[in-house]
């Protein structure tokens, strides 16, 4: 196989970006797009040159495809992905989060592995240049013993954002700021700090009229003994403030900032290396990219991985269980909010409303 035919399900906000990136990859052809709203499907089809449908089953029956890119509301990811794999035997690429229910996520992984299919969750911020350099420093042991990891998302979303689609901010389809906007930050924290031992969280619905939370704070304990924190809100006013990540170890501290962990704010180690100045100068932030730098890098690696039939795993891809890890933390946080107590891993969600309503 030297090329891939993609089909795209869900023509919302991020779909146009996916379509443009896929069109820019020589080994890819976007053959069809689908959305329940015919206007959205038709508009993206005209933009991308693909066929359009309002029923993804009809699309996959009629069109010859290799990979299905799922961009529907989060609460539908599991159902759609399972049918795509079971009925049509297609590889699945799914936007974050992998789904909202943990049992469903585990079923997705099991089904993909059983059928020999690729299941990949999109976590494009792993390919931000500052993130890549941070990960390299971590793997080189420059931090020594990890002490604290802190993720902060202070964004501005107003009522009109949630009113634009009926599923936004609902427990069944979306969740709040943690499951939606901060999902990438949860992933980044666990990817840098390692497996989580326990989570304690508190949340508020402060400014937005919706079912789920607009503000949340969580404290994490990691298996390696380090602590972590997550602060996330869509109530920053009058505009977005930051999306940042700080890693503190016994031998150094790095802080990534900008809008989405795309700039190096601080790069300090007890034992500086000559390349540190190059890192701070050359990799200080992502280069401008019309498609979105992280997404473009991520989807390019996805294509390479599938074309090689998984023989080599590119750096940073969230394959199978790797895509479930952020959801486990998110569900633990929501479970903690409802219980009013620390949730220790492993756990079974009993009171969390995420994915249930």
C-alpha positions as CSV (number, residue, x, y, z in Angstrom):
1,X,0.0,0.0,0.0
2,X,1.5,3.4,-1.0
3,X,-1.6,5.6,-0.6
4,X,-4.6,5.9,1.6
5,X,-8.2,6.8,1.0
6,X,-9.8,8.8,3.9
7,X,-13.4,9.3,4.7
8,X,-14.4,12.0,7.3
9,X,-17.4,11.8,9.6
10,X,-18.5,15.1,11.2
11,X,-18.1,18.4,9.4
12,X,-17.9,20.8,12.4
13,X,-15.3,23.3,13.5
14,X,-12.2,21.1,13.2
15,X,-13.2,19.3,10.0
16,X,-12.0,21.9,7.6
17,X,-8.6,21.8,9.1
18,X,-8.4,18.1,8.9
19,X,-9.6,18.2,5.3
20,X,-7.0,20.8,4.2
21,X,-4.2,18.9,5.9
22,X,-5.1,15.6,4.4
23,X,-5.3,17.3,1.0
24,X,-1.8,18.5,1.4
25,X,-0.3,15.0,2.0
26,X,0.6,13.4,-1.3
27,X,-0.2,9.9,-0.2
28,X,-3.7,10.7,0.9
29,X,-7.0,11.2,-1.0
30,X,-10.1,12.4,0.9
31,X,-12.8,10.6,-0.9
32,X,-15.9,11.5,1.1
33,X,-17.3,13.5,4.0
34,X,-20.4,13.1,6.1
35,X,-22.5,15.2,8.5
36,X,-26.1,15.0,9.6
37,X,-26.5,18.6,8.5
38,X,-26.5,18.5,4.7
39,X,-25.3,22.1,4.4
40,X,-22.2,21.4,6.5
41,X,-21.4,18.2,4.5
42,X,-22.0,20.0,1.2
43,X,-19.8,22.9,2.1
44,X,-16.9,20.8,3.1
45,X,-17.3,18.6,0.1
46,X,-17.1,21.6,-2.2
47,X,-14.0,22.9,-0.3
48,X,-12.2,19.5,-0.5
49,X,-13.5,18.0,-3.7
50,X,-14.9,15.0,-1.9
51,X,-18.3,13.4,-2.2
52,X,-20.7,14.2,0.6
53,X,-23.3,12.2,2.6
54,X,-25.6,12.6,5.6
55,X,-25.4,8.9,6.6
56,X,-22.0,7.5,7.3
57,X,-23.2,4.0,6.8
58,X,-24.3,4.8,3.2
59,X,-21.0,6.6,2.7
60,X,-18.9,3.6,3.8
61,X,-21.0,1.2,1.8
62,X,-20.6,3.2,-1.4
63,X,-17.1,4.6,-1.1
64,X,-13.8,2.7,-1.2
65,X,-11.9,3.8,1.9
66,X,-9.0,2.8,4.1
67,X,-9.2,5.2,7.1
68,X,-12.2,6.8,8.8
69,X,-11.6,10.2,10.5
70,X,-14.2,10.7,13.2
71,X,-14.9,14.3,14.2
72,X,-18.4,14.0,15.6
73,X,-19.4,15.2,19.1
74,X,-17.3,13.4,21.8
75,X,-20.2,11.4,23.2
76,X,-20.7,9.7,19.8
77,X,-17.1,8.7,19.2
78,X,-17.4,5.2,20.7
79,X,-20.6,4.2,18.9
80,X,-19.4,5.4,15.5
81,X,-15.9,4.0,15.9
82,X,-17.2,0.6,16.9
83,X,-19.6,0.3,14.0
84,X,-16.8,1.5,11.6
85,X,-14.6,-1.3,12.8
86,X,-17.1,-4.0,13.3
87,X,-19.2,-3.5,10.2
88,X,-16.8,-2.0,7.7
89,X,-13.4,-3.2,9.1
90,X,-11.7,0.3,8.6
91,X,-8.8,1.9,10.5
92,X,-10.0,4.7,12.8
93,X,-8.6,8.1,13.5
94,X,-10.6,9.9,16.2
95,X,-10.3,13.5,17.6
96,X,-9.8,13.8,21.3
97,X,-11.1,12.6,23.6
98,X,-11.2,9.0,22.4
99,X,-14.8,8.8,23.8
100,X,-16.5,9.8,27.1
101,X,-17.2,6.4,28.7
102,X,-14.3,4.3,30.0
103,X,-15.9,0.9,29.3
104,X,-16.6,2.1,25.7
105,X,-13.0,3.2,25.3
106,X,-11.7,-0.1,26.5
107,X,-14.0,-1.9,24.0
108,X,-12.7,0.3,21.2
109,X,-9.1,-0.7,21.9
110,X,-10.1,-4.4,22.3
111,X,-12.0,-4.4,19.0
112,X,-9.2,-2.7,17.1
113,X,-6.6,-5.0,18.3
114,X,-8.8,-8.1,17.7
115,X,-9.3,-7.1,14.1
116,X,-5.8,-5.9,13.5
117,X,-7.0,-2.4,12.8
118,X,-5.2,0.9,13.8
119,X,-6.9,3.1,16.4
120,X,-5.4,6.5,16.8
121,X,-6.5,9.4,19.0
122,X,-5.5,12.9,17.8
123,X,-3.4,14.7,20.4
124,X,-1.6,17.2,18.1
125,X,0.0,19.3,20.8
126,X,2.6,16.5,21.3
127,X,4.1,17.8,18.1
128,X,4.5,21.4,19.2
129,X,8.2,22.1,18.8
130,X,8.6,23.3,22.5
131,X,6.8,20.1,23.6
132,X,9.1,17.9,21.5
133,X,12.2,19.5,23.1
134,X,10.7,19.2,26.6
135,X,10.1,15.5,26.0
136,X,13.6,15.0,24.8
137,X,15.0,16.7,27.9
138,X,12.8,14.4,30.0
139,X,13.9,11.3,28.3
140,X,17.5,12.3,28.6
141,X,17.1,12.4,32.4
142,X,17.9,16.1,32.7
143,X,15.1,16.7,35.3
144,X,16.3,14.0,37.6
145,X,13.5,13.1,40.1
146,X,10.2,14.7,39.1
147,X,8.7,16.9,41.7
148,X,5.7,18.7,40.3
149,X,3.8,19.0,37.0
150,X,1.3,21.8,36.5
151,X,-1.1,22.4,33.6
152,X,-3.1,25.6,33.3
153,X,-5.7,26.5,30.7
154,X,-7.2,30.0,31.1
155,X,-9.4,30.5,28.0
156,X,-12.3,32.7,27.1
157,X,-15.5,31.0,25.8
158,X,-18.8,32.9,26.0
159,X,-22.4,31.8,26.0
160,X,-22.7,32.0,22.3
161,X,-20.1,29.3,21.8
162,X,-22.1,26.8,23.8
163,X,-25.4,28.0,22.3
164,X,-24.1,27.4,18.8
165,X,-24.6,23.6,19.1
166,X,-27.0,21.9,21.4
167,X,-24.5,19.2,22.5
168,X,-21.9,21.6,23.8
169,X,-21.4,21.6,27.5
170,X,-23.8,18.6,28.0
171,X,-22.7,15.7,30.1
172,X,-23.9,13.1,27.6
173,X,-22.1,14.5,24.5
174,X,-19.3,16.9,25.6
175,X,-18.6,17.4,29.3
176,X,-17.1,20.7,30.5
177,X,-13.8,22.5,30.2
178,X,-11.8,19.5,31.5
179,X,-13.2,17.0,29.0
180,X,-13.3,19.4,26.1
181,X,-10.7,22.3,26.1
182,X,-8.3,20.8,28.7
183,X,-8.2,17.3,27.4
184,X,-4.9,18.0,25.6
185,X,-3.4,19.4,28.8
186,X,-4.4,16.3,30.8
187,X,-2.8,14.2,28.1
188,X,0.4,16.3,28.2
189,X,0.7,16.1,32.0
190,X,0.4,12.3,32.1
191,X,2.7,11.9,29.1
192,X,5.4,13.9,30.9
193,X,4.9,12.9,34.5
194,X,3.9,9.2,34.1
195,X,1.1,7.0,35.4
196,X,-1.4,8.5,37.9
197,X,-2.1,7.1,41.3
198,X,-5.0,9.3,42.5
199,X,-7.0,12.4,41.6
200,X,-8.9,14.9,43.8
201,X,-11.0,17.6,42.1
202,X,-13.4,20.5,42.7
203,X,-15.4,22.3,40.0
204,X,-17.8,25.2,39.4
205,X,-20.3,26.4,36.9
206,X,-19.5,30.1,37.3
207,X,-20.4,32.1,34.2
208,X,-21.7,29.7,31.5
209,X,-25.3,28.4,31.4
210,X,-24.7,24.7,30.6
211,X,-24.9,21.3,32.3
212,X,-21.2,20.7,32.9
213,X,-18.5,22.8,34.6
214,X,-16.8,25.9,33.2
215,X,-14.0,25.9,35.8
216,X,-12.2,23.0,37.5
217,X,-9.1,22.4,39.7
218,X,-7.6,18.9,40.2
219,X,-4.7,17.6,42.3
220,X,-2.9,14.5,41.1
221,X,-0.5,12.1,42.7
222,X,1.7,10.2,40.3
223,X,3.1,6.6,40.8
224,X,6.6,8.0,40.9
225,X,5.8,10.1,43.9
226,X,5.5,13.5,42.2
227,X,2.4,15.7,42.5
228,X,0.5,17.5,39.8
229,X,-2.2,20.1,39.3
230,X,-4.7,21.1,36.6
231,X,-6.4,24.4,36.6
232,X,-8.8,24.9,33.7
233,X,-11.5,27.5,33.0
234,X,-13.3,29.1,30.0
235,X,-14.1,32.1,32.2
236,X,-10.9,34.1,31.5
237,X,-12.1,37.6,30.6
238,X,-12.0,39.6,28.3
239,X,-9.9,37.2,26.2
240,X,-7.8,34.0,26.3
241,X,-4.9,34.3,28.8
242,X,-2.8,31.2,28.5
243,X,-2.4,27.4,27.9
244,X,0.7,26.4,29.8
245,X,2.6,23.5,31.3
246,X,5.3,23.5,33.9
247,X,7.6,20.6,34.8
248,X,9.7,20.9,37.9
249,X,12.4,18.3,38.8
250,X,15.4,18.1,41.1
251,X,17.7,19.4,38.4
252,X,15.6,21.8,36.3
253,X,12.4,23.6,35.5
254,X,10.7,24.1,32.1
255,X,7.6,26.2,31.5
256,X,5.8,26.1,28.2
257,X,3.2,28.8,27.5
258,X,1.5,30.7,24.7
259,X,-2.1,29.8,23.7
260,X,-1.5,26.1,23.7
261,X,1.9,25.1,25.1
262,X,3.4,26.4,21.9
263,X,6.1,28.7,23.4
264,X,9.1,28.2,25.7
265,X,8.7,30.6,28.6
266,X,11.4,29.1,30.8
267,X,14.2,26.6,30.2
268,X,16.5,26.3,33.2
269,X,18.7,23.4,34.2
270,X,21.4,23.1,36.9
271,X,23.8,21.8,34.3
272,X,23.3,23.8,31.1
273,X,24.2,22.2,27.8
274,X,25.5,24.1,24.7
275,X,22.4,23.2,22.8
276,X,20.2,24.9,25.4
277,X,20.7,28.2,23.7
278,X,19.8,26.7,20.4
279,X,16.6,25.2,21.9
280,X,15.6,28.6,23.3
281,X,16.3,30.3,20.0
282,X,15.4,27.8,17.3
283,X,12.6,26.0,19.1
284,X,11.1,28.8,21.1
285,X,7.8,28.5,19.4
286,X,6.0,26.7,16.5
287,X,6.6,28.2,13.1
288,X,3.6,29.7,11.4
289,X,1.5,27.1,9.6
290,X,-1.6,27.7,7.6
291,X,-3.1,24.4,8.7
292,X,-2.0,24.4,12.3
293,X,1.5,23.1,13.0
294,X,0.7,20.4,15.5
295,X,-2.3,19.0,13.5
296,X,-0.2,18.9,10.3
297,X,2.7,17.1,11.9
298,X,0.4,14.7,13.7
299,X,-1.7,13.7,10.6
300,X,1.4,13.3,8.5
301,X,2.8,10.8,11.1
302,X,-0.5,9.0,11.2
303,X,-0.3,8.5,7.4
304,X,3.3,7.2,7.6
305,X,2.4,4.8,10.4
306,X,-0.6,3.3,8.6
307,X,1.2,3.0,5.3
308,X,4.0,1.2,7.1
309,X,1.3,-1.0,8.7
310,X,2.5,-0.1,12.2
311,X,6.0,-1.6,11.6
312,X,7.5,1.5,13.2
313,X,5.7,3.8,15.6
314,X,6.4,7.5,15.1
315,X,7.2,9.6,18.1
316,X,4.1,10.9,19.9
317,X,1.2,9.0,18.4
318,X,-1.5,8.0,20.8
319,X,-2.2,4.5,19.7
320,X,-4.8,2.2,21.3
321,X,-4.5,2.4,25.1
322,X,-2.4,5.6,24.9
323,X,-5.6,7.4,23.8
324,X,-7.5,6.1,26.8
325,X,-5.1,7.5,29.5
326,X,-6.3,11.1,29.5
327,X,-9.9,9.9,29.7
328,X,-9.1,7.8,32.8
329,X,-7.8,11.0,34.5
330,X,-10.8,13.1,33.3
331,X,-13.3,10.5,34.5
332,X,-11.4,10.2,37.9
333,X,-11.7,14.0,38.3
334,X,-15.4,14.0,37.6
335,X,-15.9,11.1,39.9
336,X,-14.0,12.9,42.6
337,X,-16.2,16.0,42.2
338,X,-19.3,13.9,42.6
339,X,-18.0,11.9,45.6
340,X,-16.2,14.8,47.3
341,X,-13.2,12.7,47.9
342,X,-9.9,11.5,46.4
343,X,-10.3,8.8,43.7
344,X,-7.5,6.2,43.7
345,X,-6.6,4.1,40.6
346,X,-7.8,1.7,39.5
347,X,-11.4,2.7,39.8
348,X,-14.8,2.3,38.3
349,X,-16.8,5.4,37.6
350,X,-20.0,5.2,39.6
351,X,-21.1,8.8,40.1
352,X,-19.4,10.6,37.2
353,X,-21.9,12.1,34.8
354,X,-19.6,12.3,31.9
355,X,-21.0,10.4,29.0
356,X,-24.2,9.6,30.9
357,X,-26.0,12.9,31.5
